[in-house]
Amino acid sequence: MAKSGSKAQTDLMWQATSVVTTLVAGMVADSVVAAGWRLVTGRPAPQEEDQLLDHKLAEVVAFAVLSGAVLALTRQLTLRQAAKWYSGRSRGPVTGARALEA
């Protein structure tokens, strides 16, 4: 019974860690894309609804593709780092085994 509670606690801690990591990744990706967009185009990123009509359709599509790709990449990289960190301090979130030292 104690083993089950420990696994549930570990799962809950990993879920909390992954949620925080995903939120931080989203904020970082949003800031990077917005800054990069302004640097390249000289205009603010088309994020607000009232700004969408100020941009050409191709710009809006390009921004959506770019921001989606950066968000997905940032999320995956930060989750991988969080899993490495989390596995180093406890049982691994996926396998339940301790991570091997590289």
Phi, psi and omega in degrees: 000320179295326180296320179295318178295323179294319178294319179296320178294319179297316178298318179295318179295319178295319178298317178296317179298317182291326178294312179298317180298317180295319178296316179295318179300320179296317179294318179295313180299318180298317180294318181295315181294317180297317179293318178295320179297315179296322180295317184282315186263338184080004181236157177294153180295144181282076183255327182272147182300322181287345178271343186299326180283347178278349183247151175290156181301320180298323178293319179296317178295316179298318179296318180297316180294314181297312182293323177296317180294316180294319179297314180297316180295314180298318180298313181295317180294319180288325176294323177296317178294320179295321178295321177297313180297313183294319179293329179289336183256350179201198176289146181297144183291335184261308187266338183082002180254157177291145179289143176279141179288132181276000000 
